[in-house]
Amino acid sequence: MTTIAIQLDEKLQHGDVETAREVTRLVAQIIELADHDSLDLMRSRAVEQEVLDTIDGGQAEAR
């Protein structure tokens, strides 16, 4: 098991039950997407935020 998997497992065992369920659901979704080679098609939130910040910055300059 990788270090990140061990850390995640420890956190999930000792954390909030509802948060653990949500994290488990999200990790399962990521694994499923990886199995279907779909991860490269998804936009990351960071990239989306960067685009929105760029758009907002351009609109502020236009005013």
Secondary structure as the mmCIF struct_conf table of DSSP 4:
data_model
#
loop_
_struct_conf.conf_type_id
_struct_conf.id
_struct_conf.beg_label_comp_id
_struct_conf.beg_label_asym_id
_struct_conf.beg_label_seq_id
_struct_conf.end_label_comp_id
_struct_conf.end_label_asym_id
_struct_conf.end_label_seq_id
HELX_RH_AL_P HELX_RH_AL_P1 THR A 3 HIS A 14
BEND BEND1 GLY A 15 GLY A 15
HELX_RH_AL_P HELX_RH_AL_P2 VAL A 17 ASP A 35
TURN_TY1_P TURN_TY1_P1 HIS A 36 ASP A 37
HELX_RH_3T_P HELX_RH_3T_P1 LEU A 39 LEU A 41
BEND BEND2 MET A 42 MET A 42
HELX_LH_PP_P HELX_LH_PP_P1 ARG A 43 SER A 44
HELX_RH_AL_P HELX_RH_AL_P3 ARG A 45 ALA A 62
#
